[in-house]
Amino acid sequence: MSILNVEKVTHYYSDQLVFKEIDFRLLTNERVGLVGPNGAGKTTLLKILSGTLLPDHGKIEKLPNIRIGYLEQHINLIEGLSIHDYLRSAFKNLFELENEMLQLTFEMASSHSEQLKSQLNRYSHIQEQLEFYDFYSIDKKIEEISFGLGIHLLGMNTDVSNLSGGQRTKLLLAKLLLSEPDILLLDEPTNYLDYAHIQWLKDYLLNYKNSFILISHDTDFLNEIVNVIYHLEHKQLTRYVGNYQQFLDAYEQRKHQLHDAYEKQQEEIRKLETYIQKNKARASTTKQAKSREKRLMKMERMDKPLELPTPRYKFTLSERPTSVIVETKKLMVGYTKPLLSPLTVKIKRGEKVAIKGHNGIGKSTMLKTIIGELAPIDGNISFGQNVKPAYFSQEWNTSSNMTPLEFIWSMNEEMTQKEIRLALARAGIRNDHMFQSLHSLSGGEQTKVRLAQLMLEKSNWLILDEPTNHLDVQAKSALSEALRKYEGTVLIVSHEPQFYSEWCTQIWDLDEYRN
């Protein structure tokens, strides 16, 4: 049964068409993966489905009483709430019912018989509602999801305003899962989750009793949990039955079919135009020429199948450093207290080191300490001569009105506009997106802009904190290949072992250094 109908939905950003006349029906218990290149409009579509954004044309209809829950990429949280209280707010309506029931208990003590009958009926109805929604197991549910996503490690009494961007995203995800909407809309839920928590979320969604639409560039994750793929590309949405791998197979076949159909139509158009040109002026063939001309005018012409720009990442050495890049001795990282045991490590020239460990253990803190953004609590850090690091931070939620072109130009004033546009194109930024404001771009497009700048920096040591968050499959593959070919040194934090496993030379597991 269809629970959500989308008809002829069209949306523009400013004067740019995002997608045109999208149609689909979401069925009960359907598990949908929404895929497509960065900037195709996937997040915009989820916002329209959730009601936080209105389409320019078309309509969206859902069955009565259907609840839609949406996980956004970026959120703000109010100061003063603890993590535990924030998660309990997922059941706000149930707590309001409980308060009403308690008030009824107080009022019934002094009610007359007619009023008492009405109050007893209402009391009974509320009791049934609370039992139906398993109200008395709320704290148990909160505990299960908090442990599943690793939120308990943050401290359940921690003020939500003190959380990092990634921690806030996890908290919003936990609240959304607790609310169990009829249609769950998830935008990159595996970002900021480590391997164990991704596995927990996978199992949770496999057993989820309602429908969901999920944006993710984690193909292994998609393959295991979805049974339908919505592919958003070239401003159109196409539905494929099956998991991600089955979609890829069908998509390749469809691309060939569309290409063949386009070429066939172009050949027919050329033949018709040639015939009309040769025969329109001849008295004996004018009628046939006009008939073909009408046929040509009525023909619905196919758009030429377009190939999206392929990112071409390449990082070059500014100069050759000494054999030892960085060395730490009994380094203690943290804010008010150490997060890890003292670290004594060394990275040599050309080594490619991946750092792993559960969320919150201190991976980002360690990188920030090494590059000097944070002072160490204790211990020493020493660098070799001619070492020039370039740092890619995990969090970069810009509100800038600058365009990608202006942003890159502001840090590379000696470059020409043509050179900057080429640099952005190499990073996979489409021409029409080069002139949009940074804050209007998708998370993946923002990442590509930052990678464009990283390629221009004079460095010989790349320090990367979760660079694949939000990147589409094609861009991730191109970035992995560029890092494999890179002749310099790499220190990377990533929750995707498949991204770095083929080229990293060693792995640091920070769980072994946990205090």
Residue pairs with C-beta under 8 A, 6 or more apart in sequence:
1 27
1 28
2 25
2 26
2 27
2 28
3 26
3 27
3 28
3 62
3 63
3 66
3 182
3 183
3 211
4 25
4 26
4 49
4 60
4 61
4 62
4 63
4 66
4 183
4 211
5 25
5 26
5 60
5 61
5 62
6 22
6 23
6 24
6 25
6 26
6 49
6 58
6 59
6 60
7 23
7 58
7 59
7 60
7 61
8 21
8 22
8 23
8 57
8 58
8 59
9 19
9 21
9 22
9 23
9 45
9 48
9 55
9 57
9 58
9 59
9 60
10 17
10 19
10 20
10 21
10 22
10 55
10 56
10 57
10 58
11 17
11 18
11 19
11 41
11 44
11 45
11 48
11 53
11 55
11 56
11 57
12 18
12 56
13 44
13 436
13 440
14 436
16 432
16 436
17 235
18 41
18 44
18 235
19 40
19 41
19 44
19 45
19 232
19 235
19 236
19 237
20 235
20 236
21 57
21 58
22 45
22 58
22 236
22 237
23 237
24 230
24 237
24 239
26 32
26 183
26 211
26 213
27 211
28 211
29 209
29 210
29 211
30 211
30 227
30 228
31 205
31 208
31 211
31 212
31 214
31 225
31 226
31 227
31 228
32 211
32 212
32 213
32 214
32 226
32 228
32 229
32 230
33 214
33 215
33 216
33 222
33 225
33 226
33 228
33 229
33 230
33 243
33 244
33 247
34 42
34 45
34 46
34 213
34 214
34 215
34 229
34 230
34 232
35 42
35 215
35 216
35 217
35 222
35 229
35 230
35 231
35 232
35 244
35 247
35 473
36 42
36 231
36 232
36 233
36 472
37 233
37 308
37 472
37 474
38 428
38 442
38 443
38 444
38 445
38 447
38 448
38 470
38 471
38 472
38 475
39 430
39 433
39 441
39 442
39 444
39 445
40 232
40 233
41 232
41 235
42 187
42 215
42 232
42 442
43 73
43 187
43 215
43 442
43 443
44 53
45 232
45 237
46 70
46 185
46 187
46 213
46 215
47 53
47 70
48 54
48 55
48 60
49 60
49 68
49 70
49 183
49 185
49 213
50 68
50 69
50 70
50 185
51 68
52 70
62 68
62 183
66 182
66 183
67 179
67 181
67 182
67 183
68 181
68 182
68 183
68 185
69 176
69 179
69 181
69 183
69 184
69 185
70 176
70 185
70 187
71 169
71 172
71 173
71 176
71 184
71 185
71 186
71 187
71 189
72 172
72 187
73 169
73 187
73 188
73 191
73 443
73 470
74 165
74 397
75 168
75 169
75 172
77 86
77 160
77 161
77 163
77 168
77 171
78 160
78 161
79 159
79 160
79 161
80 159
80 161
81 89
81 159
81 160
81 161
82 156
82 157
82 158
82 159
82 160
83 146
83 151
83 154
83 155
83 156
83 157
83 158
83 160
83 163
83 171
84 142
84 156
84 157
86 160
86 171
86 175
87 142
87 145
87 146
87 151
87 171
87 174
87 175
87 178
88 95
88 138
88 142
89 175
90 175
90 176
90 178
90 179
91 133
91 135
91 138
91 178
91 179
94 129
94 130
94 133
94 135
94 138
97 126
97 129
97 130
97 135
98 126
98 130
98 135
100 122
100 126
101 123
101 126
101 127
101 130
104 119
104 122
104 123
104 126
105 123
107 119
108 116
108 119
108 120
108 123
111 119
130 136
134 141
141 178
142 178
143 152
145 151
145 174
145 177
145 178
146 152
146 156
146 174
148 197
148 200
148 201
148 204
149 170
149 173
149 174
149 193
149 197
149 200
149 201
150 170
150 193
150 194
150 196
150 197
150 358
150 359
150 360
151 167
151 170
151 171
151 174
153 358
153 359
153 360
154 163
154 167
154 360
160 168
160 171
163 171
164 364
164 395
165 192
165 394
165 395
165 397
166 191
166 192
166 359
166 394
166 395
167 192
167 359
167 360
169 191
169 192
170 192
170 193
170 197
170 359
173 186
173 189
173 201
176 184
176 186
177 184
177 204
180 209
180 210
181 210
182 210
182 211
183 210
183 211
183 212
183 213
184 208
184 210
184 211
184 212
184 213
184 214
185 212
185 213
186 212
186 213
186 214
186 215
186 216
187 215
188 215
188 216
188 217
188 443
188 469
188 470
189 201
189 214
189 216
190 198
190 201
190 216
190 218
190 221
190 495
191 466
191 469
191 470
192 359
192 466
192 469
192 495
193 201
193 359
193 495
194 356
194 357
194 358
194 359
194 495
195 356
195 495
195 497
196 358
197 358
197 359
198 218
198 221
198 495
202 221
202 224
202 225
205 212
205 214
205 225
206 224
206 225
213 230
214 222
214 225
214 226
216 222
217 444
217 468
217 470
217 471
217 472
217 473
217 476
218 496
219 244
219 245
219 473
220 498
222 229
222 243
222 244
223 243
223 244
223 245
224 243
226 243
226 244
227 241
227 242
227 243
228 239
228 240
228 241
228 242
229 239
229 240
229 242
229 243
229 244
229 246
229 247
230 237
230 238
230 239
230 240
231 237
231 238
231 239
231 240
231 247
231 251
233 308
234 303
234 306
238 254
240 246
240 247
240 250
240 251
242 250
255 305
258 302
258 305
259 305
261 302
262 302
262 303
262 304
262 305
265 299
265 301
265 302
269 296
269 299
269 301
272 292
272 293
272 295
272 296
273 296
275 288
275 289
275 292
276 289
276 292
276 293
276 296
279 285
279 286
279 288
279 289
280 286
280 289
280 290
280 293
282 289
308 430
308 474
309 425
309 428
309 429
309 430
310 428
310 474
310 478
311 426
311 427
311 428
311 448
311 451
311 474
311 475
311 478
311 479
312 426
312 478
313 426
313 427
313 451
313 455
313 478
313 479
313 481
313 482
314 426
314 455
314 482
314 485
315 454
315 455
315 459
315 462
315 482
315 483
315 486
315 488
317 459
317 460
317 487
317 488
318 388
318 458
318 459
318 460
319 386
319 388
319 460
320 349
320 386
320 460
321 349
321 384
321 385
321 386
321 387
321 388
321 460
321 461
321 489
322 349
322 384
322 385
322 386
322 387
323 348
323 349
323 384
324 346
324 347
324 348
324 349
324 384
325 347
325 348
325 349
325 351
325 383
325 384
325 387
325 461
325 489
326 346
326 347
326 370
326 381
326 382
326 383
326 384
326 387
326 461
327 345
327 346
327 347
327 381
327 382
328 343
328 344
328 345
328 346
328 370
328 379
328 380
328 381
328 382
329 344
329 379
329 380
329 382
330 342
330 343
330 344
330 378
330 379
330 380
331 342
331 343
331 344
331 345
331 369
331 376
331 378
331 379
331 380
331 381
332 338
332 340
332 342
332 343
332 376
332 377
332 378
332 379
333 339
333 340
333 343
333 362
333 365
333 366
333 369
333 374
333 376
333 377
334 340
334 362
334 365
334 377
335 365
335 374
337 377
338 377
338 378
338 515
339 361
339 362
339 365
339 515
340 361
340 362
340 366
340 510
340 513
340 514
340 515
341 513
341 514
341 515
342 378
342 379
343 366
343 379
343 513
345 508
347 353
347 489
347 491
348 489
349 384
349 489
350 487
350 488
350 489
351 489
351 490
351 505
351 506
352 483
352 486
352 489
352 490
352 492
352 500
352 503
352 504
352 505
352 506
353 490
353 491
353 492
353 504
353 505
353 506
353 507
353 508
354 492
354 493
354 494
354 497
354 500
354 504
354 506
354 507
354 508
355 363
355 366
355 367
355 491
355 492
355 493
355 507
355 508
355 510
356 363
356 493
356 494
356 495
356 497
356 507
356 508
356 509
356 510
356 511
357 363
357 509
357 510
357 511
357 514
358 511
361 510
361 511
361 514
362 510
363 465
363 493
363 510
364 394
364 465
364 493
365 374
366 510
367 391
367 463
367 465
367 491
367 493
368 374
369 375
369 376
369 381
370 381
370 463
370 491
371 389
371 391
371 463
386 460
387 460
387 461
388 458
388 459
388 460
388 461
389 459
389 461
389 462
389 463
390 454
390 457
390 459
390 461
390 462
390 463
391 463
391 464
391 465
392 450
392 451
392 454
392 462
392 463
392 464
392 465
392 467
393 465
394 465
394 466
394 469
394 493
396 446
396 450
398 438
398 439
398 446
399 439
400 407
400 437
400 438
400 439
401 437
401 438
401 439
402 410
402 437
402 438
403 434
403 435
403 436
403 437
403 438
404 424
404 429
404 433
404 434
404 436
404 438
404 441
404 445
404 449
404 452
405 417
405 420
405 421
405 424
405 434
405 435
407 438
407 449
407 453
408 415
408 420
408 423
408 424
408 449
408 452
408 453
408 456
409 415
409 417
409 420
411 453
411 456
412 420
412 453
412 456
415 423
415 456
421 431
421 434
423 452
423 455
423 456
424 434
424 448
424 449
424 452
425 431
426 452
426 455
427 448
427 449
427 451
427 452
427 455
428 448
428 474
428 475
428 478
429 445
429 448
429 449
429 452
433 441
433 445
438 446
438 449
441 449
442 470
443 469
443 470
444 470
444 471
444 472
444 475
446 470
447 467
447 469
447 470
447 471
447 475
448 471
448 475
451 467
451 479
454 462
459 488
460 488
460 489
461 488
461 489
461 490
461 491
462 483
462 486
462 488
462 489
462 490
462 491
462 492
463 491
463 492
464 490
464 491
464 492
464 493
464 494
465 492
465 493
466 493
466 494
466 495
467 479
467 492
467 494
468 476
468 479
468 494
468 496
468 499
471 479
476 496
476 499
479 499
480 499
480 500
480 502
480 503
483 490
483 492
483 500
483 503
484 502
484 503
490 504
492 500
492 504
494 500
